[in-house]
Amino acid sequence: MGNFFIGLFLSTLITAILTTRLYRLFVWYALNSIFLGAAAIIIGSNIADTAMIVSGSITIALKGFFIPYILKYFSKKFDTQRDIQPSIKIQYSILLIPAILVFTFYLVDPVLHSFNKNYISLSIASLFLALLLMIEHKAIFPKIIGFLILENALFLLAMSATQGMPMLIELGIFFDLLMAVVIINLLLTKEVRHV
């Protein structure tokens, strides 16, 4: 069941890269976070790790609902353009995405011999795909979503490589994420005042 949710995590990330509407991008980010949180809860319950279950629940509540709601509120508040055309053509992105996936699996295969090296390969591929999302857009909100998905990929990498981080570190990361959203609000306010 964890594999199923991680597959959905990857598919929502790929769909987010290919979308051209801002609110849909928020929805794909929310679903990406919800599937990541569900995978964390299932893997945590399989290995009886309470901290991972709590982290998965916080991920669903914070990244799946609260942050997308705040970002949508900011986009309405600052009246941003909802059409987000990528600077890289979609047909090139369709070629780049499988190339990144194959590259990371070939990159990780000779280095790692652990039982969950597929999860590690997938999380590194998600890092590169999130960077692609940040690079291919000039607007600020897709770059923010790319940064947040990058954080999701790091969470998946930590979850698969170390079987979960200590709870204190994960709470610190959630707090940093909230601070990042507050800073994004301040930057947007400053940018609108200068325009």
Accessible surface in RSA format (square Angstrom, percent):
REM  Atomic radii and reference values for relative SASA: ProtOr
REM  Chains: A
REM  Algorithm: Lee & Richards
REM  Probe-radius: 1.40
REM  Slices: 20
REM RES _ NUM      All-atoms   Total-Side   Main-Chain    Non-polar    All polar
REM                ABS   REL    ABS   REL    ABS   REL    ABS   REL    ABS   REL
RES MET A   1   146.06  75.6 101.28  67.0  44.78 106.6  78.57  66.8  67.48  89.4
RES GLY A   2     7.43   9.2   0.00   N/A   7.43   9.2   3.50   9.6   3.93   8.8
RES ASN A   3   103.35  71.3  93.14  90.0  10.21  24.6  31.10  74.9  72.25  69.8
RES PHE A   4   115.51  57.8 104.41  64.7  11.10  28.9 112.80  68.4   2.72   7.8
RES PHE A   5    33.75  16.9  33.75  20.9   0.00   0.0  33.75  20.5   0.00   0.0
RES ILE A   6     3.03   1.7   3.03   2.3   0.00   0.0   3.03   2.2   0.00   0.0
RES GLY A   7    36.47  45.0   0.00   N/A  36.47  45.0  30.53  83.8   5.94  13.3
RES LEU A   8    51.82  28.9  51.02  36.5   0.80   2.0  51.13  35.9   0.69   1.8
RES PHE A   9     0.05   0.0   0.05   0.0   0.00   0.0   0.05   0.0   0.00   0.0
RES LEU A  10    26.85  15.0  26.85  19.2   0.00   0.0  26.85  18.9   0.00   0.0
RES SER A  11    50.48  42.7  46.76  62.4   3.73   8.6  44.29  94.3   6.19   8.7
RES THR A  12     6.09   4.3   5.31   5.4   0.78   1.9   5.88   7.9   0.21   0.3
RES LEU A  13     0.00   0.0   0.00   0.0   0.00   0.0   0.00   0.0   0.00   0.0
RES ILE A  14    42.18  24.0  42.18  31.4   0.00   0.0  42.18  30.4   0.00   0.0
RES THR A  15    49.46  35.2  47.79  48.4   1.67   4.0  29.90  40.2  19.55  29.6
RES ALA A  16     0.41   0.4   0.40   0.6   0.02   0.0   0.40   0.6   0.02   0.0
RES ILE A  17     1.13   0.6   0.00   0.0   1.13   2.7   0.00   0.0   1.13   3.1
RES LEU A  18    51.95  28.9  43.25  30.9   8.70  21.9  43.66  30.7   8.28  22.3
RES THR A  19    13.59   9.7   5.19   5.3   8.40  20.0  10.80  14.5   2.79   4.2
RES THR A  20    33.12  23.6  31.26  31.7   1.86   4.4   9.25  12.4  23.87  36.1
RES ARG A  21    94.66  39.7  94.66  48.3   0.00   0.0  23.32  31.9  71.34  43.2
RES LEU A  22     1.34   0.7   1.23   0.9   0.10   0.3   1.23   0.9   0.10   0.3
RES TYR A  23    46.46  21.7  44.75  25.5   1.71   4.4  42.93  32.3   3.53   4.4
RES ARG A  24   145.07  60.9 144.19  73.5   0.88   2.1  37.56  51.3 107.51  65.2
RES LEU A  25     0.00   0.0   0.00   0.0   0.00   0.0   0.00   0.0   0.00   0.0
RES PHE A  26     6.16   3.1   6.05   3.7   0.11   0.3   6.16   3.7   0.00   0.0
RES VAL A  27    81.95  53.9  79.50  72.0   2.45   5.9  81.95  71.2   0.00   0.0
RES TRP A  28    68.90  27.6  68.74  33.3   0.16   0.4  64.81  34.6   4.09   6.6
RES TYR A  29     0.22   0.1   0.22   0.1   0.00   0.0   0.00   0.0   0.22   0.3
RES ALA A  30    14.03  12.9  14.03  21.6   0.00   0.0  14.03  19.8   0.00   0.0
RES LEU A  31    56.18  31.3  56.18  40.2   0.00   0.0  56.18  39.5   0.00   0.0
RES ASN A  32     0.19   0.1   0.19   0.2   0.00   0.0   0.19   0.5   0.00   0.0
RES SER A  33     0.00   0.0   0.00   0.0   0.00   0.0   0.00   0.0   0.00   0.0
RES ILE A  34    40.48  23.0  40.48  30.2   0.00   0.0  40.48  29.1   0.00   0.0
RES PHE A  35    35.15  17.6  35.15  21.8   0.00   0.0  35.15  21.3   0.00   0.0
RES LEU A  36     0.08   0.0   0.06   0.0   0.02   0.1   0.08   0.1   0.00   0.0
RES GLY A  37     0.00   0.0   0.00   N/A   0.00   0.0   0.00   0.0   0.00   0.0
RES ALA A  38    16.44  15.1  14.52  22.4   1.91   4.4  16.39  23.1   0.04   0.1
RES ALA A  39     0.00   0.0   0.00   0.0   0.00   0.0   0.00   0.0   0.00   0.0
RES ALA A  40     0.00   0.0   0.00   0.0   0.00   0.0   0.00   0.0   0.00   0.0
RES ILE A  41    51.37  29.2  51.37  38.3   0.00   0.0  51.37  37.0   0.00   0.0
RES ILE A  42    36.04  20.5  35.76  26.6   0.28   0.7  36.04  26.0   0.00   0.0
RES ILE A  43    25.64  14.6  25.47  19.0   0.17   0.4  25.64  18.5   0.00   0.0
RES GLY A  44     0.00   0.0   0.00   N/A   0.00   0.0   0.00   0.0   0.00   0.0
RES SER A  45    65.38  55.2  42.35  56.5  23.02  53.0  33.22  70.7  32.16  45.1
RES ASN A  46   115.97  80.0  79.59  76.9  36.39  87.6  24.17  58.2  91.80  88.7
RES ILE A  47    78.22  44.5  50.77  37.8  27.45  66.2  58.36  42.0  19.87  53.9
RES ALA A  48    90.21  82.9  59.23  91.4  30.98  70.5  67.39  94.9  22.82  60.5
RES ASP A  49    36.51  25.6  32.18  32.0   4.33  10.2  12.39  29.2  24.12  24.1
RES THR A  50    98.59  70.1  95.08  96.4   3.51   8.4  61.99  83.3  36.60  55.3
RES ALA A  51    26.64  24.5  20.60  31.8   6.04  13.7  23.70  33.4   2.94   7.8
RES MET A  52     2.65   1.4   1.74   1.2   0.91   2.2   2.44   2.1   0.21   0.3
RES ILE A  53    54.88  31.2  54.88  40.9   0.00   0.0  54.88  39.5   0.00   0.0
RES VAL A  54    57.40  37.8  55.92  50.6   1.49   3.6  57.40  49.9   0.00   0.0
RES SER A  55     0.09   0.1   0.09   0.1   0.00   0.0   0.09   0.2   0.00   0.0
RES GLY A  56     0.00   0.0   0.00   N/A   0.00   0.0   0.00   0.0   0.00   0.0
RES SER A  57    51.70  43.7  45.13  60.2   6.57  15.1  33.41  71.1  18.29  25.6
RES ILE A  58    48.24  27.5  45.71  34.1   2.53   6.1  48.24  34.7   0.00   0.0
RES THR A  59     0.00   0.0   0.00   0.0   0.00   0.0   0.00   0.0   0.00   0.0
RES ILE A  60    39.77  22.6  39.77  29.6   0.00   0.0  39.77  28.6   0.00   0.0
RES ALA A  61    61.42  56.5  53.15  82.0   8.27  18.8  57.08  80.4   4.34  11.5
RES LEU A  62    21.85  12.2  19.80  14.2   2.05   5.1  21.85  15.3   0.00   0.0
RES LYS A  63     0.20   0.1   0.20   0.1   0.00   0.0   0.14   0.1   0.06   0.1
RES GLY A  64     2.97   3.7   0.00   N/A   2.97   3.7   0.00   0.0   2.97   6.6
RES PHE A  65   124.79  62.4 117.38  72.7   7.41  19.3 120.31  72.9   4.48  12.8
RES PHE A  66    91.95  46.0  87.21  54.0   4.74  12.3  91.94  55.7   0.01   0.0
RES ILE A  67     0.00   0.0   0.00   0.0   0.00   0.0   0.00   0.0   0.00   0.0
RES PRO A  68    13.01   9.5  11.49  10.5   1.52   5.5  11.93   9.8   1.08   6.7
RES TYR A  69   147.64  68.9 141.43  80.5   6.21  16.2 103.69  77.9  43.95  54.2
RES ILE A  70    33.14  18.9  33.14  24.7   0.00   0.0  33.14  23.9   0.00   0.0
RES LEU A  71     0.00   0.0   0.00   0.0   0.00   0.0   0.00   0.0   0.00   0.0
RES LYS A  72    79.80  38.9  79.80  49.0   0.00   0.0  27.92  25.1  51.88  55.3
RES TYR A  73   114.12  53.3 109.76  62.4   4.36  11.4  75.53  56.8  38.59  47.6
RES PHE A  74    11.68   5.8  11.68   7.2   0.00   0.0  11.68   7.1   0.00   0.0
RES SER A  75     3.74   3.2   1.22   1.6   2.53   5.8   1.22   2.6   2.53   3.5
RES LYS A  76   122.83  59.9  99.98  61.3  22.85  54.4  58.56  52.7  64.27  68.5
RES LYS A  77   107.20  52.3  71.08  43.6  36.12  86.0  56.70  51.0  50.50  53.8
RES PHE A  78    28.98  14.5  10.16   6.3  18.82  49.0  13.92   8.4  15.06  43.1
RES ASP A  79   127.70  89.5 107.74 107.2  19.96  47.2  29.08  68.4  98.62  98.4
RES THR A  80    37.68  26.8  22.36  22.7  15.32  36.5  27.68  37.2  10.00  15.1
RES GLN A  81   140.78  78.7 120.30  87.9  20.48  48.8  46.57  99.1  94.21  71.5
RES ARG A  82   114.27  48.0 109.83  56.0   4.43  10.6  24.29  33.2  89.97  54.5
RES ASP A  83    56.28  39.4  46.09  45.9  10.19  24.1  13.79  32.4  42.49  42.4
RES ILE A  84     5.98   3.4   2.28   1.7   3.70   8.9   5.98   4.3   0.00   0.0
RES GLN A  85   117.35  65.6  96.58  70.6  20.76  49.4  49.45 105.3  67.89  51.5
RES PRO A  86    20.01  14.6   3.75   3.4  16.26  59.1   3.75   3.1  16.26 101.0
RES SER A  87    67.45  57.0  28.30  37.8  39.15  90.2  30.31  64.5  37.14  52.0
RES ILE A  88    42.17  24.0  38.61  28.8   3.56   8.6  42.17  30.4   0.00   0.0
RES LYS A  89   124.76  60.9 117.81  72.3   6.95  16.6  70.80  63.7  53.96  57.5
RES ILE A  90    63.64  36.2  60.68  45.2   2.96   7.1  60.68  43.7   2.96   8.0
RES GLN A  91   104.73  58.6 101.51  74.2   3.22   7.7  47.55 101.2  57.18  43.4
RES TYR A  92   121.50  56.7 120.65  68.6   0.85   2.2  76.71  57.6  44.78  55.2
RES SER A  93     1.21   1.0   1.21   1.6   0.00   0.0   0.48   1.0   0.73   1.0
RES ILE A  94    92.23  52.5  88.45  65.9   3.77   9.1  90.43  65.1   1.80   4.9
RES LEU A  95   123.95  69.0 117.55  84.1   6.41  16.1 117.90  82.8   6.05  16.3
RES LEU A  96    68.12  37.9  67.19  48.1   0.94   2.4  68.12  47.8   0.00   0.0
RES ILE A  97     7.60   4.3   7.60   5.7   0.00   0.0   7.60   5.5   0.00   0.0
RES PRO A  98    65.34  47.6  64.56  58.9   0.78   2.8  65.34  53.9   0.00   0.0
RES ALA A  99    55.68  51.2  41.96  64.7  13.72  31.2  51.25  72.2   4.43  11.7
RES ILE A 100    28.54  16.2  27.16  20.2   1.38   3.3  28.54  20.6   0.00   0.0
RES LEU A 101    33.58  18.7  33.46  23.9   0.12   0.3  33.58  23.6   0.00   0.0
RES VAL A 102    83.54  55.0  80.50  72.9   3.04   7.3  83.54  72.6   0.00   0.0
RES PHE A 103   112.29  56.2 107.04  66.3   5.25  13.7 111.67  67.7   0.62   1.8
RES THR A 104     0.00   0.0   0.00   0.0   0.00   0.0   0.00   0.0   0.00   0.0
RES PHE A 105    75.68  37.9  72.93  45.2   2.75   7.2  73.33  44.5   2.35   6.7
RES TYR A 106   165.45  77.2 156.52  89.1   8.92  23.2 109.92  82.6  55.53  68.5
RES LEU A 107    84.76  47.2  74.68  53.4  10.08  25.3  81.77  57.4   2.99   8.0
RES VAL A 108     7.20   4.7   5.72   5.2   1.48   3.6   7.20   6.3   0.00   0.0
RES ASP A 109    69.74  48.9  66.27  66.0   3.47   8.2  12.80  30.1  56.95  56.8
RES PRO A 110    92.95  67.7  68.77  62.7  24.19  87.9  76.55  63.2  16.41 102.0
RES VAL A 111   111.54  73.4  88.39  80.0  23.14  55.8  93.77  81.5  17.76  48.2
RES LEU A 112    51.68  28.8  51.01  36.5   0.67   1.7  51.68  36.3   0.00   0.0
RES HIS A 113   154.37  84.4 117.94  82.0  36.44  93.2  88.84  91.6  65.53  76.3
RES SER A 114    48.07  40.6  32.24  43.0  15.83  36.5  41.48  88.3   6.59   9.2
RES PHE A 115   179.33  89.7 136.17  84.3  43.15 112.3 148.44  90.0  30.89  88.4
RES ASN A 116    16.14  11.1  11.74  11.3   4.40  10.6   9.26  22.3   6.88   6.6
RES LYS A 117    59.93  29.2  59.88  36.7   0.05   0.1  34.98  31.5  24.95  26.6
RES ASN A 118    91.72  63.2  91.31  88.2   0.40   1.0  19.76  47.6  71.96  69.6
RES TYR A 119    45.71  21.3  45.71  26.0   0.00   0.0  33.68  25.3  12.03  14.8
RES ILE A 120    13.55   7.7  13.55  10.1   0.00   0.0  13.55   9.8   0.00   0.0
RES SER A 121     2.63   2.2   2.63   3.5   0.00   0.0   0.00   0.0   2.63   3.7
RES LEU A 122    24.58  13.7  24.58  17.6   0.00   0.0  24.58  17.3   0.00   0.0
RES SER A 123     0.00   0.0   0.00   0.0   0.00   0.0   0.00   0.0   0.00   0.0
RES ILE A 124    37.32  21.2  37.32  27.8   0.00   0.0  37.32  26.9   0.00   0.0
RES ALA A 125     0.00   0.0   0.00   0.0   0.00   0.0   0.00   0.0   0.00   0.0
RES SER A 126     0.00   0.0   0.00   0.0   0.00   0.0   0.00   0.0   0.00   0.0
RES LEU A 127    34.02  18.9  34.02  24.3   0.00   0.0  34.02  23.9   0.00   0.0
RES PHE A 128    75.15  37.6  72.29  44.8   2.86   7.4  72.36  43.9   2.79   8.0
RES LEU A 129     0.00   0.0   0.00   0.0   0.00   0.0   0.00   0.0   0.00   0.0
RES ALA A 130     0.00   0.0   0.00   0.0   0.00   0.0   0.00   0.0   0.00   0.0
RES LEU A 131    74.72  41.6  74.72  53.5   0.00   0.0  74.72  52.5   0.00   0.0
RES LEU A 132    13.69   7.6  11.77   8.4   1.91   4.8  13.14   9.2   0.55   1.5
RES LEU A 133     0.00   0.0   0.00   0.0   0.00   0.0   0.00   0.0   0.00   0.0
RES MET A 134    48.27  25.0  47.72  31.6   0.55   1.3  47.86  40.7   0.41   0.5
RES ILE A 135   120.12  68.4 103.13  76.8  16.99  41.0 107.67  77.5  12.44  33.8
RES GLU A 136     0.53   0.3   0.51   0.4   0.02   0.0   0.02   0.0   0.51   0.4
RES HIS A 137     2.45   1.3   1.74   1.2   0.71   1.8   0.15   0.2   2.30   2.7
RES LYS A 138   180.07  87.8 153.20  94.0  26.86  64.0  98.92  89.0  81.15  86.4
RES ALA A 139    47.24  43.4  33.27  51.3  13.97  31.8  44.59  62.8   2.65   7.0
RES ILE A 140    57.38  32.7  51.53  38.4   5.85  14.1  53.21  38.3   4.17  11.3
RES PHE A 141     3.50   1.7   3.32   2.1   0.17   0.4   3.32   2.0   0.17   0.5
RES PRO A 142     0.04   0.0   0.04   0.0   0.00   0.0   0.04   0.0   0.00   0.0
RES LYS A 143    78.87  38.5  77.50  47.6   1.37   3.3  54.82  49.3  24.05  25.6
RES ILE A 144    12.52   7.1   9.70   7.2   2.82   6.8  12.38   8.9   0.14   0.4
RES ILE A 145     0.00   0.0   0.00   0.0   0.00   0.0   0.00   0.0   0.00   0.0
RES GLY A 146     0.00   0.0   0.00   N/A   0.00   0.0   0.00   0.0   0.00   0.0
RES PHE A 147    84.88  42.5  84.70  52.5   0.18   0.5  84.70  51.4   0.18   0.5
RES LEU A 148     0.59   0.3   0.15   0.1   0.44   1.1   0.15   0.1   0.44   1.2
RES ILE A 149     0.12   0.1   0.12   0.1   0.00   0.0   0.12   0.1   0.00   0.0
RES LEU A 150    35.71  19.9  35.71  25.5   0.00   0.0  35.71  25.1   0.00   0.0
RES GLU A 151    22.29  12.8  20.94  15.8   1.34   3.2  17.68  34.2   4.60   3.8
RES ASN A 152     0.00   0.0   0.00   0.0   0.00   0.0   0.00   0.0   0.00   0.0
RES ALA A 153     0.00   0.0   0.00   0.0   0.00   0.0   0.00   0.0   0.00   0.0
RES LEU A 154    88.98  49.6  85.16  60.9   3.82   9.6  85.69  60.2   3.29   8.9
RES PHE A 155    11.32   5.7   8.31   5.1   3.01   7.8  10.74   6.5   0.58   1.7
RES LEU A 156     0.05   0.0   0.05   0.0   0.00   0.0   0.05   0.0   0.00   0.0
RES LEU A 157    43.83  24.4  43.83  31.4   0.00   0.0  43.83  30.8   0.00   0.0
RES ALA A 158    17.95  16.5  12.89  19.9   5.06  11.5  17.71  24.9   0.24   0.6
RES MET A 159     6.01   3.1   2.95   2.0   3.06   7.3   4.02   3.4   1.99   2.6
RES SER A 160     4.26   3.6   0.13   0.2   4.13   9.5   3.56   7.6   0.69   1.0
RES ALA A 161    56.07  51.6  24.42  37.7  31.65  72.0  25.54  36.0  30.53  80.9
RES THR A 162    82.99  59.0  59.26  60.1  23.74  56.6  67.15  90.2  15.84  23.9
RES GLN A 163    67.04  37.5  60.10  43.9   6.94  16.5  46.58  99.1  20.46  15.5
RES GLY A 164    17.40  21.5   0.00   N/A  17.40  21.5   2.78   7.6  14.63  32.8
RES MET A 165    39.90  20.7  31.96  21.2   7.94  18.9  15.69  13.3  24.21  32.1
RES PRO A 166    85.70  62.5  73.91  67.4  11.79  42.8  85.26  70.4   0.44   2.7
RES MET A 167    50.75  26.3  45.92  30.4   4.83  11.5  45.49  38.7   5.26   7.0
RES LEU A 168   146.54  81.6 139.56  99.8   6.98  17.6 140.41  98.6   6.13  16.5
RES ILE A 169    89.94  51.2  82.92  61.8   7.02  16.9  89.00  64.1   0.94   2.6
RES GLU A 170     6.60   3.8   5.67   4.3   0.93   2.2   1.94   3.7   4.66   3.8
RES LEU A 171    78.42  43.7  73.75  52.8   4.68  11.8  74.08  52.0   4.35  11.7
RES GLY A 172    33.40  41.2   0.00   N/A  33.40  41.2  31.72  87.0   1.68   3.8
RES ILE A 173    52.69  30.0  51.55  38.4   1.15   2.8  51.73  37.3   0.96   2.6
RES PHE A 174    11.40   5.7  11.40   7.1   0.00   0.0  11.40   6.9   0.00   0.0
RES PHE A 175   120.64  60.4 118.28  73.3   2.37   6.2 120.09  72.8   0.55   1.6
RES ASP A 176    92.13  64.5  86.67  86.3   5.46  12.9  26.40  62.1  65.73  65.5
RES LEU A 177     6.00   3.3   4.33   3.1   1.67   4.2   5.58   3.9   0.42   1.1
RES LEU A 178    57.18  31.8  56.66  40.5   0.52   1.3  56.66  39.8   0.52   1.4
RES MET A 179    81.47  42.2  81.33  53.8   0.14   0.3  51.33  43.6  30.14  39.9
RES ALA A 180    21.66  19.9  17.37  26.8   4.29   9.8  20.96  29.5   0.70   1.9
RES VAL A 181     6.59   4.3   6.59   6.0   0.00   0.0   6.59   5.7   0.00   0.0
RES VAL A 182    75.09  49.4  72.96  66.0   2.13   5.1  75.09  65.2   0.00   0.0
RES ILE A 183    93.54  53.2  93.54  69.7   0.00   0.0  93.54  67.4   0.00   0.0
RES ILE A 184    18.62  10.6  18.59  13.8   0.03   0.1  18.62  13.4   0.00   0.0
RES ASN A 185    36.08  24.9  36.08  34.9   0.00   0.0   0.36   0.9  35.72  34.5
RES LEU A 186   111.26  62.0 106.66  76.3   4.60  11.6 107.10  75.2   4.17  11.2
RES LEU A 187    97.36  54.2  94.07  67.3   3.30   8.3  94.28  66.2   3.08   8.3
RES LEU A 188     5.22   2.9   5.14   3.7   0.08   0.2   5.22   3.7   0.00   0.0
RES THR A 189    31.80  22.6  31.46  31.9   0.35   0.8  28.94  38.9   2.87   4.3
RES LYS A 190   126.60  61.8 123.98  76.1   2.63   6.3  69.88  62.9  56.73  60.4
RES GLU A 191    92.92  53.3  87.30  66.0   5.62  13.4  31.90  61.7  61.02  49.8
RES VAL A 192    71.98  47.4  65.27  59.1   6.71  16.2  65.77  57.1   6.21  16.8
RES ARG A 193   194.22  81.5 160.94  82.0  33.29  79.3  61.13  83.5 133.09  80.7
RES HIS A 194   146.78  80.2 111.78  77.7  35.00  89.5  81.29  83.8  65.49  76.2
RES VAL A 195   154.01 101.3  99.09  89.7  54.91 132.3 125.19 108.8  28.82  78.2
END  Absolute sums over single chains surface
CHAIN  1 A     9897.9       8697.1       1200.8       7196.3       2701.7
END  Absolute sums over all chains
TOTAL          9897.9       8697.1       1200.8       7196.3       2701.7
